[in-house]
Amino acid sequence: MKKLSITLLAALSIMVSCNNDDENSSKPEPEVVINENPGTFKEIGSITIGGEGAAEITAYDEKTKRLFTVNNSGTNQIDVIDLSDPTKPTKIGKIDLTPYEGASNSVAVFDGKLAVALESTVNKQGNGKVVVFNTTDYSLIKQITVGALPDMITFSPDGKYIMTANEGEPSTDYLQDPNGTISIIEVANNYAVTTLDFASFTSQSAALQKEGFRVSKFAKSFAQDIEPEYVTISDDSKTAWVTLQENNGVAKVDLTSKTITAIYPLGFKDFNTAENAIAVSDKNETAVFSPWKVKGMFMPDAISHFSANNVPYFVTANEGDAREYAAYSDIKRMKDMKLDATVFPDAATLKLETNLGRLNLITDMGDTDGDGDLDEMVAFGARSFSIWNGNTGKIVYDSKNDLDKKSNDFGSYDNKRSDDKGSEPEAVVAVKMGSQNILFVGLERSDVFMTYDVTNPTSPQYLQTVKTGDAPEGILFIPASKSPTKRSLLVVSSEGDGTVKIYQPDLK
C-alpha cells in the first residue's frame, strides 16, 4: 500500500505539472531585453500634418499603434497617425474638438484612453476642460472641468490619476487674472477632480523671493501670479513636480493627500564665468560666447524625472519666458535701461549693440536698492538643462553653456536668438534604456534634440545631437516593450513646420 501511495502521488504530481505547463503556455513570453545604443538615434520616418502649429504635442497608444497629435494650425483637432510601420507613418483620421468649446494644448494616453487638455475658447481666462476619448473609435468617455488654461496633461504611471498644469494667464488688459492651479483627476472615481491653487503659500512669498522665486510687481495676488506649466509624476504615482515657469520655481505635489507640499525657488545662474559664457547679441556675424555680468533665471518649461540609487531627481528645460501684455510687459532691451554708475562704470560700452545692448532683460528685477537703476542685470532663462534633487529641490547639475555651444558646433545654432534666450531648451524626457538613465533635450531654436547619459546625475555624459523639424515642441519616448517594432522609438513633433519625425537607435 505504501508503494502504491507513492506511485499515485507521483502520478498526481505529473498531472499537476502538465496542467501548470498548459496554463503557462498561454502567458506572454518574458520580455526580451533589447541591447540598444542610446547615442545612435537616426530618423526612420516622417510625416507633415500641416503648417505652423500643426504638430505640438504627441501621445502614443500601444493598443492601436496610433499617435495622437495636437493640431492648432488654423484647425482645432487631434490628428490620428498610424504608427504600425514607423518608417511610413500615415494620417488616418482626426478628432474634431470644436463641439467642446476649447482649444487643445496637450494630450496623454493610458490603456486605451486619450485625455486632451482644452483651454476655453469662450473665455480664455475661464475654466478649461479635460476631455477623455476612447482611442479605438474616438468616442467620448468624459468631460471634466479643470482650472483656467490647462497647458499640459499627463497620466500617472499607474493610470489612476490625470493631472493638468493650469497656467491661468491674465487677459491682455489684466482685468481678468485667474489663479494658476493644478488639477488632479481620479480616473476610477468617476473622474472626480480636485483643483489646487497656491493661496496657502502667500505668507511665504517674501521668503521665496529672497531665494530667487519671482512674483511680478504687477501681480494682484500671489495665487494669481503663479503660472503652472508642466508636470511629471514619480514612478510610484505618489509625487508630482510641476514647473512654475514665469515664477522661476517648481512645486511638489503629494498625490495621495492631494496637496501642494512645497515650492522650490530655483534661484539664479551666473553668466559671468567661463563655463557659463553666452552669446548675447544678434548683431554679431557669428555667435561670440563670453562671460558677462548678467544673471539668468532658470524659468523652466518642460520637466521630467528619474531615480538613481533610490534618490528621485527631476530635470528641467530652462527656456525662460516673458510676460508681454497690453497692460504690462516685463521685457526690455538692456540698452534702454538705466544702469547704476558705480556697479557698471563701463555702461556706455556695455550698451553697444554688439555687446549687451540687445540682450532682453527682466524689467522689474535687478534694482536691489530701490533707487530706480539696475544694480544687477537679470535675463530670461538659463540656456541649459538642470538636474535637481526631488526631495530637497537643490540643484545637483547644470549643463552650463553646453547646449548652445554644441548647437553651434553642429551648425544649427541660430545667432539671431542670442539676444533673447539662445537655443531655448523646450523639452526634456528622461527614460530608462537597459541599465542607463537617458535624457533627451529638445532645443526649439536650434531645431535639434540632444542625448545625454544621466545615470550619474552629478556628471551627465553627452552622447549625440540629431536634427529635427522646425521648432521641436514635444518629445515622446516609446520603449521597446510597447513599440510596434519592439525597438525603442523617439517621436519628435515640431510646431514650426508641422512635422512629426520618428527616430530609432542602433543595436549594440
Buried (B, 14 or more C-beta within 10 A) or exposed (E): EEEEEEEEEEEEEEEEEEEEEEEEEEEEEEEEEBEBBBBBBEBBBBBBBBBBBBBBBBBBBBEBBBBBBBBBBEBBBBBBBBBEEBEEBEBEEBBEBEEBBBBBBBBBBBEBBBBBBBBBBEEBBBBBBBBBBBBEEBEEBBEBEBBBBBBBBBBBEEEBBBBBBBBBBBBEEBEBBBBBBBBBBBBEEEBEBBBBBBEEBEEBBEEBBEBBBBBBEBBEBBBBBBBBBBBBBBBEBBBBBBBBBBBBBBBBBEBEEBEBEBBBBBBBBEBBEEEBBBBBBBBBEEBBBBBBBBBBBBBBBBBBBBBBEEEBBBBBBBBBBBBEBEEBEBBBBBBEBEBBEEBBEEBEEBBEBEBBBBBBBBBBBBBEEEEEBBBBBBBBBBBBBBBBBBEEBEBBBBBBBBBBBBBBEBEBBBBEBBBBBBBBBBBBBBBBBBEBBBBBBBBBBBBBBBBBBBBEBEEBEBBBBBBBBBBBBBBBBBBBEBBBBEBBBBBBBBBBBBBBBBBBBEEE
